[in-house]
């Protein structure tokens, strides 16, 4: 059987309003356009996978079990939108961390692509036909390093704009709903059940 295409989604600032180091499910608020996007993406025949840097573990802001509650809340949010969260990957590391087990360089902290590579093995994903969507250029770089098509949500969270070919997104949009329209427009009819939406409705960059 052919490998599947996936949609990789950053968590904070992409699916959720960015509340730094938050692990309280009651403070997990959907970002603008996120619920509508999940409704649309849930109709596609491809896994939806969240990949998130969680340096709060390395910095001692919370303990690892707290992320199980985050995972559960995300899964409910997806379910309530008519989608399915296929998996949730997170990187616990930070080179300046205070928790020895996590205070190191690693291959999974974005812009490194380790979480995407692991998901590709565990879910039999074709990264070349998959998507990476996030709100900063580290998300874009992680996706481009493994051949994914990339979408940057330009909502003000990227402040440094350190550009390079690997950090240049294929598309730039304002929110996740706009990103979902691009993905649907670029998906074959067999994946969407429709012919998609006109590509002229999205903004692209080479």
C-alpha positions as CSV (number, residue, x, y, z in Angstrom):
1,X,0.0,0.0,0.0
2,X,1.3,3.5,-0.7
3,X,2.3,5.7,2.2
4,X,-0.2,8.3,3.3
5,X,0.1,12.1,3.3
6,X,-0.2,13.9,6.7
7,X,-0.9,17.4,7.9
8,X,1.5,18.4,10.7
9,X,0.2,21.2,12.9
10,X,2.1,23.3,15.4
11,X,0.1,23.7,18.7
12,X,0.6,27.1,20.3
13,X,-0.2,30.0,18.0
14,X,-1.5,27.8,15.3
15,X,-4.3,25.6,16.8
16,X,-4.3,27.4,20.2
17,X,-3.9,31.0,21.4
18,X,-0.3,31.1,22.5
19,X,-0.4,31.1,26.4
20,X,3.3,30.6,27.3
21,X,4.0,27.3,29.1
22,X,0.3,26.6,29.7
23,X,-0.7,23.0,30.5
24,X,-4.1,23.9,32.1
25,X,-6.8,22.5,29.8
26,X,-9.2,25.2,30.9
27,X,-6.8,27.9,29.5
28,X,-6.5,26.2,26.1
29,X,-8.3,28.5,23.8
30,X,-8.7,27.9,20.0
31,X,-6.8,30.3,17.9
32,X,-8.8,32.4,15.3
33,X,-10.0,30.2,12.5
34,X,-8.8,27.0,14.2
35,X,-12.1,25.3,14.8
36,X,-13.4,26.0,11.3
37,X,-10.1,24.7,9.9
38,X,-10.3,21.5,11.9
39,X,-13.8,21.0,10.5
40,X,-12.5,21.3,7.0
41,X,-9.3,19.3,7.5
42,X,-11.3,16.5,9.2
43,X,-12.9,15.7,5.9
44,X,-9.6,14.9,4.3
45,X,-8.3,11.3,4.2
46,X,-5.0,12.0,5.9
47,X,-3.7,12.0,9.5
48,X,-3.7,15.2,11.5
49,X,-0.7,15.3,13.8
50,X,0.4,17.9,16.3
51,X,4.1,18.5,16.7
52,X,5.1,20.9,19.5
53,X,8.2,22.2,21.3
54,X,7.5,21.9,25.0
55,X,10.6,23.5,26.6
56,X,8.6,24.1,29.8
57,X,9.6,20.6,30.7
58,X,13.3,21.3,30.4
59,X,12.9,24.7,32.2
60,X,11.0,23.1,35.1
61,X,7.7,25.0,34.4
62,X,5.7,21.7,34.6
63,X,6.1,18.0,34.8
64,X,5.7,15.5,32.0
65,X,2.3,14.0,33.2
66,X,0.7,17.4,32.6
67,X,1.0,17.0,28.9
68,X,-1.3,14.0,29.0
69,X,-4.1,16.4,29.9
70,X,-3.0,18.7,27.1
71,X,-3.2,15.8,24.7
72,X,-6.7,14.8,25.9
73,X,-8.0,18.4,25.6
74,X,-6.6,18.7,22.1
75,X,-8.2,15.4,21.2
76,X,-11.6,16.6,22.5
77,X,-11.2,19.9,20.5
78,X,-10.6,17.9,17.3
79,X,-13.5,15.5,18.0
80,X,-15.9,18.4,18.7
81,X,-14.9,19.9,15.3
82,X,-15.5,16.7,13.5
83,X,-11.8,15.8,13.1
84,X,-9.5,13.3,14.6
85,X,-6.2,14.0,16.3
86,X,-4.1,11.0,15.1
87,X,-1.1,11.7,17.3
88,X,0.6,14.3,19.5
89,X,4.4,14.6,19.5
90,X,6.3,17.0,21.7
91,X,10.0,17.8,22.3
92,X,10.8,18.2,26.0
93,X,14.3,19.6,25.5
94,X,16.1,22.9,25.7
95,X,19.9,23.4,25.7
96,X,19.6,25.9,28.6
97,X,17.1,23.9,30.6
98,X,17.3,23.4,34.4
99,X,16.1,19.8,34.5
100,X,19.1,17.6,33.7
101,X,17.2,14.9,31.8
102,X,16.0,17.5,29.3
103,X,18.8,20.1,29.3
104,X,20.5,19.3,26.0
105,X,20.6,19.8,22.3
106,X,18.4,17.3,20.4
107,X,17.2,16.3,17.0
108,X,13.5,16.9,17.8
109,X,13.2,20.5,18.9
110,X,12.0,22.5,15.9
111,X,13.5,23.7,13.6
112,X,15.1,20.2,13.8
113,X,12.7,17.7,12.0
114,X,13.0,14.8,14.5
115,X,9.3,14.8,15.4
116,X,8.2,14.6,11.8
117,X,10.7,11.9,11.0
118,X,9.5,9.8,14.0
119,X,5.8,10.3,12.9
120,X,6.7,9.3,9.4
121,X,8.1,5.9,10.6
122,X,5.3,5.3,13.1
123,X,2.4,6.2,10.8
124,X,3.9,5.3,7.4
125,X,3.8,8.9,6.1
126,X,5.1,10.2,2.8
127,X,6.7,13.4,4.0
128,X,7.2,14.7,0.4
129,X,3.4,14.9,0.0
130,X,2.7,16.1,3.5
131,X,2.2,19.6,5.0
132,X,3.7,21.5,7.9
133,X,1.7,24.4,9.3
134,X,2.9,26.8,12.0
135,X,3.2,30.3,13.2
136,X,7.0,30.8,13.2
137,X,9.8,30.1,10.7
138,X,11.2,27.3,12.9
139,X,8.0,25.4,12.0
140,X,8.6,26.1,8.3
141,X,12.2,25.0,8.5
142,X,11.3,21.7,10.2
143,X,8.9,20.9,7.4
144,X,11.2,22.0,4.6
145,X,14.1,19.9,5.9
146,X,12.1,16.7,5.3
147,X,10.4,17.8,2.1
148,X,7.0,18.9,3.3
149,X,5.0,21.7,1.8
150,X,4.8,24.5,4.3
151,X,2.4,27.2,5.4
152,X,3.3,30.1,7.7
153,X,0.5,31.6,9.7
154,X,1.7,35.2,9.9
155,X,-0.2,36.3,13.1
156,X,2.6,38.3,14.7
157,X,4.3,35.5,16.6
158,X,7.3,35.4,14.3
159,X,9.4,38.4,15.3
160,X,13.0,37.7,14.1
161,X,12.4,36.9,10.4
162,X,15.8,35.2,9.9
163,X,15.3,34.1,6.4
164,X,17.0,31.4,4.3
165,X,15.8,29.0,1.5
166,X,14.8,26.4,4.2
167,X,12.9,29.0,6.1
168,X,10.9,30.3,3.2
169,X,7.3,29.0,3.3
170,X,5.4,27.9,0.3
171,X,2.4,29.9,1.4
172,X,1.7,32.7,4.0
173,X,-1.8,33.2,5.4
174,X,-3.4,34.9,8.4
175,X,-4.9,32.0,10.2
176,X,-5.4,28.2,10.2
177,X,-8.7,28.4,8.4
178,X,-6.9,30.1,5.4
179,X,-4.3,27.4,5.6
180,X,-6.9,24.7,5.5
181,X,-8.3,26.2,2.3
182,X,-4.9,25.9,0.7
183,X,-4.5,22.3,1.7
184,X,-7.9,21.4,0.4
185,X,-7.2,23.3,-2.9
186,X,-4.0,21.3,-3.4
187,X,-5.5,18.0,-2.4
188,X,-6.7,15.5,-5.1
189,X,-10.5,15.1,-5.4
190,X,-10.1,11.5,-4.1
191,X,-8.9,13.0,-0.8
192,X,-11.5,15.7,-0.4
193,X,-14.6,14.2,-2.1
194,X,-14.7,17.4,-4.1
195,X,-12.6,19.4,-6.6
196,X,-11.3,21.6,-3.8
197,X,-11.5,25.4,-3.8
198,X,-9.8,27.7,-6.4
199,X,-6.1,28.2,-5.7
200,X,-6.6,31.9,-6.5
201,X,-8.1,32.3,-3.0
202,X,-4.7,31.8,-1.3
203,X,-1.5,33.7,-1.2
204,X,1.6,31.8,-2.2
205,X,5.3,32.4,-2.1
206,X,8.0,30.5,-4.0
